[in-house]
Amino acid sequence: MTLPLPGPVLEALSRITSRGHEAYAVGGCVRDLLRGIKPHDYDICASCAPEEIHACFAGERMIDTGIRHGTVTVLLHGMPLEITAFRADGDYSDGRHPDSVRFTRSLAEDLRRRDFTVNAMAYRPDKGVTDLFGGRQDLRNRVIRCVGDAEARFTEDALRILRALRFAAQLDFTIEPSTARAMRALRGRLQLVSRERVAEELLRMLRYPAAPGILNAFPDVFFAAMPDFPPEAFAPGISALRGLPGGDPALALAALLHACEDDALRRCLTSLRPSKALEAQAVQLAGNCREPLAQAEVPLLLARLGEAQTGRLITLQRACGLLTEEEAEQRALRVRDALDKGLPLTLRQLPVTGSDLIALGFSGPAVGRALEALHRLALTEGLPCEREALLRRAESMRPAEPPLS
């Protein structure tokens, strides 16, 4: 079987093998190519030590990204390639990282240390696919299975428990029974994993449409990873996730957390540590989710949140069962109508200013209140966003003059 490797990968393999070493594309790129999917990146494993990798690519830009573990990143014709020496890992005394790494000349040793069978295949055009652990069969059967003994793999590195969930969601696969049993039995070891890595895996998983089904099948593993998550919010969160199309991290995070009370929401976000922008978007969506605005008030929502967030919120409210499909469509059309009509989404877009209102006799806080009232009328009651119409309405709102004493 021939897999379509890009030119820089083929050249890298050729440079290494021409010096008498072994080299293969390995891991996720082989998995994806076998599934007919273009990989996001390409990893190469080789029988040469890091200094020999340097010699193979003399004159090219290289970064020692993981030199202690034998990894050098080579930039070849604009494509970054991670090239790692064949290696065998020592003991994992901290439950996360090998205490030592031994470079080896054996591809089999290198593949044996990997996490799941679908990630433990190698490929070279002249030798085809090297599959020592049944990865191709597991791809056909759509299952995630550990390489070798599952308990041993998860005892070595507890993060693999969450990686199993994430790969199952990403690929829309099931988790093989002995692997699933080991995940549940060893879920307590997730306390050995840094909060940053837990958050990274969970946030990546939430992007995929299959995530709610996987999380629902492994709630015990989820709660071991997220002990601050309130159990009563789990079912509503999973239900909302099921109603989403996938691919939007802010929307997915808000769906998962939308039923959390404010204190629990803050604790969960502290544990997940999303970027500031992602956190702000998710909090805004979750906070506005509970009370859908009436159809006529949608422009107010648009003015407050902006187009992208308003669209997300409508999608979230439909997924939470707060809007019917028809109601969600009506609100989406109302958003589009407001944008097409050029309604003023900010006070600055009104063709009147505070100075105009002062000239009409407004003063102090009444100026701001009047501007906000005009803005609301233009958004929700069809008041024309024209200077003369707004000034006439402002005249009718002008405070009465106090009686003469």
JOKA-V958384 format. One record per backbone hydrogen bond with DSSP energy under -1.0 kcal/mol. NH is the residue of the N-H (numbers start at 1). CO is the residue of the C=O. Records with the same first field share a line. If there is no record, write none. Layout:
NH->CO  CO
This chain:
5->3
10->6
11->7
12->8
13->9
14->10
15->11
16->12
17->13
18->14
19->16
20->17
21->16
24->45
25->123
26->43
27->121
31->27
32->28
33->29
34->30
35->31
36->33
37->32
44->82
45->24
46->84
47->22
53->49
54->50
55->51
56->52
57->53
58->55
60->57
63->73
65->63
66->71
69->66
70->67
71->66
72->83
73->63
74->81
75->61
76->79
79->76
81->74
82->42
83->72
84->44
85->70
86->46
88->102
90->100
95->92
99->91
102->88
104->86
110->106
111->107
112->108
114->111
117->145
119->116
120->117
122->130
123->25
124->128
127->124
128->124
130->122
138->134
139->135
140->136
141->137
143->138
144->174
147->115
153->149
154->150
155->151
156->152
157->153
158->95
160->157
161->158
163->159
164->160
165->161
166->162
167->163
168->164
169->165
170->166
171->167
173->168
174->142
176->144
180->176
181->177
182->178
183->179
184->180
185->181
186->182
189->186
190->187
191->188
192->189
193->190
198->194
199->195
200->196
201->197
202->198
203->199
204->200
205->201
206->202
207->204
208->205
211->208
214->210
215->211
216->212
217->213
222->218
223->219
224->220
225->221
226->222
229->226
233->230
234->231
237->233
238->234
239->235
240->236
241->237
242->238
244->241
247->207
252->248
253->249
254->250
255->251
256->252
257->253
258->254
260->257
265->261
266->262
267->263
268->264
269->265
270->266
271->267
272->268
273->269
279->275
280->276
281->277
282->278
283->279
284->280
285->281
286->282
287->283
288->284
297->294
298->295
301->297
302->298
303->299
304->300
305->301
306->302
310->306
311->307
312->308
313->309
314->310
315->311
316->312
317->313
318->314
319->315
320->316
321->318
322->317
323->317
328->324
329->325
330->326
331->327
332->328
333->329
334->330
335->331
336->332
337->333
338->334
339->335
340->336
341->337
343->338
349->346
350->347
357->353
358->354
359->355
361->358
362->357
366->363
367->364
369->365
370->366
371->367
372->368
373->369
374->370
375->371
376->372
377->373
378->374
379->375
380->376
381->377
383->377
386->384
390->386
391->387
392->388
393->389
394->390
395->391
396->392
